[in-house]
Amino acid sequence: MRKLQYIIQSVIPLLLFVNLAHAGDQEDLQATMDAITAAWTSGDVDTAQKQFLPEVDNFDIDGGLLFPMAFDDTRAAFAAGLQFKVQVVHPDIRVYGDTAIVRAYQIRQVTPPGGTLINMTVRATVVFVKQKGQWKVAHWHASYLTPPNPK
Protein backbone atom coordinates (compact mmCIF):
# COMPACT_ATOMS: atom_id res chain seq x y z
CA MET A 1 0.00 0.00 0.00
CA ARG A 2 2.83 2.38 0.85
CA LYS A 3 4.40 1.69 -2.54
CA LEU A 4 1.15 2.69 -4.25
CA GLN A 5 0.96 5.91 -2.21
CA TYR A 6 4.57 6.73 -3.13
CA ILE A 7 3.85 6.18 -6.83
CA ILE A 8 0.71 8.31 -6.71
CA GLN A 9 2.48 11.10 -4.81
CA SER A 10 5.40 11.05 -7.25
CA VAL A 11 3.61 10.61 -10.56
CA ILE A 12 0.62 12.94 -10.23
CA PRO A 13 2.68 16.13 -9.67
CA LEU A 14 4.86 15.14 -12.61
CA LEU A 15 1.80 14.70 -14.83
CA LEU A 16 0.46 18.08 -13.76
CA PHE A 17 3.79 19.70 -14.63
CA VAL A 18 3.86 18.03 -18.05
CA ASN A 19 0.33 19.28 -18.78
CA LEU A 20 1.29 22.84 -17.83
CA ALA A 21 4.33 22.76 -20.12
CA HIS A 22 2.19 21.28 -22.88
CA ALA A 23 -0.40 24.05 -22.48
CA GLY A 24 2.33 26.70 -22.78
CA ASP A 25 3.57 25.09 -25.98
CA GLN A 26 0.06 25.09 -27.42
CA GLU A 27 -0.30 28.81 -26.66
CA ASP A 28 3.12 29.52 -28.23
CA LEU A 29 2.17 27.55 -31.33
CA GLN A 30 -1.15 29.37 -31.64
CA ALA A 31 0.68 32.70 -31.33
CA THR A 32 3.14 31.62 -34.04
CA MET A 33 0.31 30.60 -36.35
CA ASP A 34 -1.40 33.95 -35.67
CA ALA A 35 1.82 35.81 -36.49
CA ILE A 36 2.21 33.90 -39.76
CA THR A 37 -1.43 34.59 -40.71
CA ALA A 38 -1.09 38.30 -39.93
CA ALA A 39 2.15 38.54 -41.90
CA TRP A 40 0.74 36.81 -44.99
CA THR A 41 -2.45 38.88 -44.84
CA SER A 42 -0.45 42.12 -44.72
CA GLY A 43 2.00 41.01 -47.42
CA ASP A 44 4.93 41.01 -44.97
CA VAL A 45 6.87 38.05 -46.30
CA ASP A 46 9.99 38.90 -44.28
CA THR A 47 8.09 38.64 -40.99
CA ALA A 48 6.40 35.42 -42.07
CA GLN A 49 9.70 33.90 -43.18
CA LYS A 50 11.18 34.37 -39.70
CA GLN A 51 8.71 31.76 -38.44
CA PHE A 52 10.04 29.11 -40.84
CA LEU A 53 13.18 26.98 -40.86
CA PRO A 54 15.59 27.90 -43.67
CA GLU A 55 15.06 24.46 -45.26
CA VAL A 56 11.24 24.50 -45.01
CA ASP A 57 9.36 22.72 -47.77
CA ASN A 58 5.73 22.34 -48.74
CA PHE A 59 3.05 20.62 -50.71
CA ASP A 60 0.88 23.42 -52.07
CA ILE A 61 -2.76 23.37 -53.09
CA ASP A 62 -1.92 22.85 -56.77
CA GLY A 63 -1.21 19.17 -56.07
CA GLY A 64 2.38 19.44 -57.28
CA LEU A 65 5.54 17.86 -56.00
CA LEU A 66 7.31 18.70 -52.77
CA PHE A 67 9.31 21.90 -53.12
CA PRO A 68 11.03 24.56 -50.99
CA MET A 69 8.88 27.49 -49.88
CA ALA A 70 9.14 30.19 -52.55
CA PHE A 71 9.55 33.29 -50.37
CA ASP A 72 11.22 35.33 -53.14
CA ASP A 73 8.41 34.54 -55.58
CA THR A 74 5.85 35.47 -52.93
CA ARG A 75 7.62 38.80 -52.27
CA ALA A 76 7.55 39.53 -56.00
CA ALA A 77 3.84 38.64 -56.21
CA PHE A 78 2.96 41.00 -53.34
CA ALA A 79 5.08 43.73 -54.94
CA ALA A 80 3.11 43.22 -58.18
CA GLY A 81 -0.22 43.60 -56.38
CA LEU A 82 -1.14 40.21 -54.89
CA GLN A 83 -3.82 40.48 -52.21
CA PHE A 84 -4.20 37.64 -49.74
CA LYS A 85 -6.59 37.31 -46.85
CA VAL A 86 -6.86 34.21 -44.72
CA GLN A 87 -9.03 33.18 -41.81
CA VAL A 88 -7.94 30.12 -39.83
CA VAL A 89 -10.78 28.03 -38.41
CA HIS A 90 -10.91 24.97 -36.20
CA PRO A 91 -7.18 24.77 -35.43
CA ASP A 92 -6.07 21.56 -33.73
CA ILE A 93 -2.64 21.67 -32.08
CA ARG A 94 -0.85 18.48 -31.06
CA VAL A 95 2.52 18.64 -29.27
CA TYR A 96 4.93 15.70 -29.25
CA GLY A 97 7.98 16.89 -27.31
CA ASP A 98 9.94 19.25 -29.58
CA THR A 99 7.70 18.51 -32.56
CA ALA A 100 4.14 19.69 -33.12
CA ILE A 101 1.46 19.33 -35.75
CA VAL A 102 -1.13 22.01 -36.36
CA ARG A 103 -4.16 21.09 -38.44
CA ALA A 104 -6.69 23.70 -39.48
CA TYR A 105 -8.99 24.90 -42.20
CA GLN A 106 -8.21 28.15 -43.94
CA ILE A 107 -10.75 30.34 -45.69
CA ARG A 108 -8.70 32.24 -48.24
CA GLN A 109 -9.47 35.20 -50.46
CA VAL A 110 -6.76 35.62 -53.07
CA THR A 111 -6.56 38.28 -55.75
CA PRO A 112 -3.60 37.65 -58.07
CA PRO A 113 -1.85 40.66 -59.58
CA GLY A 114 -4.19 42.01 -62.25
CA GLY A 115 -6.64 39.16 -61.61
CA THR A 116 -10.02 38.62 -60.04
CA LEU A 117 -10.87 37.50 -56.52
CA ILE A 118 -10.64 33.76 -55.86
CA ASN A 119 -12.38 32.34 -52.78
CA MET A 120 -11.24 28.97 -51.50
CA THR A 121 -11.26 26.78 -48.44
CA VAL A 122 -8.20 24.64 -47.82
CA ARG A 123 -7.02 22.13 -45.28
CA ALA A 124 -3.62 22.91 -43.82
CA THR A 125 -1.25 20.69 -41.90
CA VAL A 126 1.81 22.40 -40.49
CA VAL A 127 4.73 20.59 -38.87
CA PHE A 128 6.69 22.58 -36.30
CA VAL A 129 9.96 21.85 -34.53
CA LYS A 130 11.16 23.64 -31.43
CA GLN A 131 14.70 24.99 -31.72
CA LYS A 132 16.32 27.18 -29.07
CA GLY A 133 12.93 27.63 -27.41
CA GLN A 134 11.20 28.85 -30.59
CA TRP A 135 8.65 26.99 -32.70
CA LYS A 136 9.56 27.04 -36.40
CA VAL A 137 7.70 25.63 -39.40
CA ALA A 138 9.52 22.65 -40.91
CA HIS A 139 6.83 21.62 -43.41
CA TRP A 140 3.55 23.02 -44.72
CA HIS A 141 0.89 21.05 -46.57
CA ALA A 142 -2.26 22.63 -48.02
CA SER A 143 -4.98 21.04 -50.12
CA TYR A 144 -8.40 22.07 -51.33
CA LEU A 145 -11.32 21.12 -49.13
CA THR A 146 -14.06 19.35 -51.04
CA PRO A 147 -16.81 20.30 -51.09
CA PRO A 148 -15.47 23.87 -50.95
CA ASN A 149 -17.68 25.14 -48.15
CA PRO A 150 -19.12 22.25 -46.14
CA LYS A 151 -21.81 22.96 -43.61
Secondary structure, DSSP 8 states (H G I E B T S, - for coil): -HHHHHHHHHHHHHHHHHHHHHHHHHHHHHHHHHHHHHHHHHT-HHHHHTTEEEEEEEE-TT----EE--HHHHHHHHHTT-EEEEEEEEEEEEEETTEEEEEEEEEEEEE-TTS--EEEEEEEEEEEEEETTEEEEEEEEEEE-SSSS--
